[in-house]
């Protein structure tokens, strides 16, 4: 395939995975409601089964349910990205093939490790998935979560040599890495930031977009920030970002799934609790989140 990514830029909104409060099973109705709510915030694309979606806490059948239902709910209104983080190549390939077959537009792929893993092994992981599908792959670098930190130079080598890789989401809290990726790559490759509290600085450097679960809580504010940067209205972008930075830091520091789920509950959208061993926000933290949400609502 040609490495064409101009259909995705701007704000990529990340969904949560709702669980039934009694059975603990995937709550498809709540998935529909919460995904529609996220779409109504004006995001440019939807990403399911990321960290906020508790992808590593789902069994294979649950993962398939969320992937298929999310694709069906979005129904081509915006591009949909399906996240895959697996220890083995075989399972990553199986999920990527399934997602493409059901209509995913992009695969967001991250390696996981329980032991030391070499660059060659990571390269083989990505190339094997690429060989099995025809849709674009977004390389997801999140060392804090996945235990793998891919250098800018290594990511560039994959961009140049693996057919379907054409996007990068970097969630490392290092703006210098972003600058290095920009320096080494070409305009043919799209770079997204996944670090909420560095988002403004990253967007000001000219990135393609911002991958974030924040629109679940602050609606179109990330879109307003992105648009202000694109229009070179940096004063407005900085005003909006400064106003919401405390909330952005809170949801990252407290954990995306528990924070976003608690925030949606406060906004009247029931999505259940995080899956154990992850626990819900404490009552104290819920009060803090509620105060932040109330303050953020006064734009």
C-alpha positions in Angstrom: 0.0 0.0 0.0 1.1 3.6 -0.3 1.9 5.4 2.9 -1.0 7.8 2.8 -2.0 9.3 6.2 -3.5 12.7 5.3 -6.9 11.3 6.2 -6.0 11.4 9.9 -4.8 14.5 11.7 -6.0 16.6 14.6 -7.4 15.2 17.8 -7.7 11.4 18.2 -10.2 10.6 21.0 -9.7 7.5 23.1 -12.6 5.4 24.3 -13.0 3.6 27.6 -14.2 0.0 27.8 -17.4 -0.2 29.9 -18.1 -3.2 32.1 -21.5 -4.2 33.4 -21.7 -3.3 37.1 -23.2 -6.7 38.0 -21.6 -9.3 35.7 -18.4 -7.5 34.8 -19.0 -8.4 31.1 -18.5 -5.9 28.3 -21.4 -3.4 28.4 -22.1 -2.9 24.7 -24.9 -0.4 25.3 -22.6 1.8 27.5 -19.9 1.4 24.9 -22.3 2.8 22.3 -23.4 5.7 24.5 -19.9 6.7 25.6 -18.5 6.4 22.0 -21.3 8.6 20.7 -20.6 11.1 23.4 -16.9 11.2 22.4 -17.8 11.6 18.7 -20.0 14.5 19.6 -17.0 16.3 21.1 -15.8 16.8 17.5 -12.7 14.5 17.5 -11.1 13.9 14.2 -10.7 10.2 14.8 -11.6 7.5 17.4 -9.2 5.1 19.0 -10.5 2.0 20.8 -8.5 -0.4 23.0 -5.7 1.9 24.1 -4.6 2.4 27.7 -7.9 4.2 28.6 -9.7 1.2 27.1 -8.0 -1.3 29.4 -6.9 -3.4 26.4 -4.4 -5.6 28.4 -7.2 -6.5 30.9 -9.4 -8.1 28.3 -9.5 -11.7 27.2 -9.3 -12.3 23.5 -13.1 -12.6 23.0 -13.7 -9.4 24.9 -11.1 -7.6 22.8 -12.9 -8.8 19.6 -16.2 -7.6 21.0 -14.9 -4.1 21.7 -13.0 -3.9 18.4 -16.0 -5.0 16.3 -18.6 -3.0 18.2 -16.5 0.1 18.2 -16.0 -0.1 14.4 -19.7 -0.6 14.0 -20.6 2.3 16.2 -18.3 4.8 14.5 -19.6 3.6 11.2 -17.0 5.5 9.0 -18.1 8.9 10.4 -14.4 9.4 11.3 -11.4 7.1 11.0 -11.2 4.5 13.7 -7.9 3.2 15.1 -7.8 -0.2 16.9 -5.1 -0.7 19.5 -3.0 -3.9 19.9 -0.5 -4.6 22.6 0.7 -8.2 22.8 3.6 -10.2 24.0 3.6 -12.6 21.1 3.7 -12.0 17.3 1.0 -14.7 16.7 -1.6 -13.0 18.9 -0.7 -9.5 17.5 -1.1 -10.8 13.9 -4.4 -12.5 14.7 -5.9 -9.3 16.2 -4.6 -7.1 13.4 -6.2 -9.4 10.8 -9.4 -9.4 12.7 -9.5 -5.6 13.0 -8.8 -5.1 9.3 -11.5 -7.6 8.4 -14.1 -5.8 10.5 -13.2 -2.4 9.0 -10.6 -0.7 11.1 -8.8 2.1 9.3 -5.5 2.0 11.3 -3.8 -0.4 13.7 -2.0 1.2 16.7 0.6 -1.3 17.6 2.8 -1.5 20.7 5.2 -4.2 21.9 5.0 -5.6 25.4 7.8 -7.3 27.3 8.2 -9.5 30.3 11.9 -10.1 29.6 14.7 -8.3 27.7 13.8 -7.7 24.1 16.1 -6.6 21.3 15.5 -4.1 18.5 15.6 -7.0 16.0 12.8 -8.7 17.9 10.7 -5.6 18.1 11.3 -5.0 14.4 10.2 -8.6 13.6 7.1 -8.0 15.7 6.1 -4.9 13.7 7.1 -6.4 10.3 5.2 -9.6 10.9 2.0 -7.6 11.6 2.6 -5.4 8.6 3.0 -8.4 6.3 -0.4 -9.8 7.4 -2.5 -6.7 6.7 -2.9 -3.9 4.2 -4.0 -1.0 6.4 -1.7 1.6 8.0 0.1 1.0 11.3 0.7 3.6 14.0 3.8 2.8 16.0 2.9 3.4 19.7 5.9 4.2 21.9 4.9 4.3 25.6 7.9 3.1 27.7 6.1 3.7 31.0 3.3 1.3 30.2 4.8 -1.2 27.8 8.3 -1.5 29.2 9.8 -0.9 25.8 11.4 2.5 24.9 12.1 2.7 21.1 14.7 5.3 20.1 13.9 7.9 17.4 16.5 6.3 15.2 15.0 2.9 15.5 11.4 4.1 14.9 12.7 5.9 11.8 14.3 2.7 10.5 10.9 0.9 10.8 9.1 3.8 9.1 11.5 3.6 6.2 11.6 -0.2 5.8 8.2 -1.7 7.0 5.5 -1.2 4.4 2.5 -0.2 6.4 4.1 1.9 9.1 3.4 5.5 8.5 2.3 7.0 11.9 3.9 7.5 15.3 2.2 8.1 18.6 4.9 9.0 21.2 3.8 9.1 24.8 7.3 9.4 26.3 7.4 12.6 28.4 10.3 14.0 26.4 9.9 16.9 24.0 13.4 16.3 22.7 12.3 12.9 21.4 9.5 14.6 19.5 12.0 17.1 18.0 14.4 14.2 17.1 11.6 12.3 15.4 10.7 15.4 13.4 14.3 16.0 12.5 14.9 12.5 11.2 11.5 11.7 9.5 9.9 13.1 6.4 6.5 14.8 5.8 5.2 11.4 4.6 5.1 10.2 8.1 2.6 11.6 10.7 3.7 12.1 14.3 1.2 12.4 17.1 1.8 13.2 20.8 0.2 11.0 23.4 1.6 13.0 26.4 -1.2 15.2 27.7 0.8 17.6 29.7 3.3 18.2 26.9 0.6 18.4 24.2 0.7 22.1 23.6 4.5 22.3 23.3 4.4 19.3 20.9 1.6 20.7 18.8 3.4 24.0 18.5 6.3 22.1 16.9 4.1 21.1 14.1 2.8 17.6 14.9 0.0 16.0 13.0 -2.2 15.7 16.1 -2.9 14.8 19.7 -4.0 11.3 20.9 -5.9 11.8 24.1 -8.8 10.5 26.3 -9.4 14.1 27.5 -12.3 14.8 25.2 -14.4 12.4 27.2 -14.2 14.9 30.1 -13.6 18.3 28.5 -15.4 17.8 25.2 -14.1 20.0 22.4 -11.3 21.8 24.3 -8.5 19.7 22.8 -9.9 20.4 19.4 -10.0 24.1 20.2 -6.3 24.0 21.3 -5.3 22.1 18.2 -7.2 24.5 15.9 -5.8 27.5 17.7 -2.2 26.2 17.1 -3.0 25.5 13.5 -4.3 29.1 13.1 -1.2 30.4 14.8 -3.4 31.8 17.6 -0.9 30.8 20.2 -2.2 33.1 22.9 -5.6 31.4 22.8 -4.0 27.9 22.6 -1.9 28.7 25.7 -4.9 30.2 27.5 -7.0 27.1 27.0 -4.2 24.7 27.7 -3.2 26.5 30.9 -6.8 26.4 32.1 -7.1 22.7 31.6 -3.5 21.6 32.4 -4.3 20.5 36.0 -7.0 18.2 34.8 -4.8 16.8 32.1 -2.1 16.0 34.6 -4.6 14.6 37.1 -6.0 11.9 34.7 -2.5 10.8 33.7 -1.1 10.7 37.2 -4.1 8.9 38.7 -4.5 6.5 35.7 -6.5 7.0 32.5 -9.0 4.3 32.9 -10.0 5.0 36.5 -10.0 8.8 36.0 -11.9 8.9 32.8 -14.5 6.4 34.0 -15.0 8.4 37.2 -15.3 11.6 35.2 -17.9 10.1 32.8 -19.9 8.9 35.8 -19.8 12.5 37.2 -21.1 13.6 33.8 -24.0 11.1 33.9 -22.6 8.5 31.6 -22.3 5.1 33.4 -19.4 3.0 32.2 -18.8 0.8 35.2 -15.6 0.4 37.2 -12.1 -0.4 36.0 -11.3 -4.1 35.9 -9.4 -5.5 38.9 -6.7 -5.3 40.0 -7.2 -1.7 39.0 -9.4 0.0 41.5 -11.7 3.0 41.1 -10.7 6.5 42.2 -10.9 7.1 45.9 -13.7 9.3 47.2 -11.1 12.1 47.9 -9.8 11.9 44.3 -13.4 11.9 42.9 -14.0 15.1 44.8 -10.9 16.6 43.3 -11.8 15.5 39.8 -15.3 16.9 40.3 -13.9 20.2 41.3 -11.6 20.2 38.3 -14.4 19.3 35.9 -16.6 22.0 37.4 -13.9 24.6 37.0 -13.0 23.4 33.5 -16.6 23.8 32.4 -16.4 27.6 32.8 -14.6 28.5 29.6 
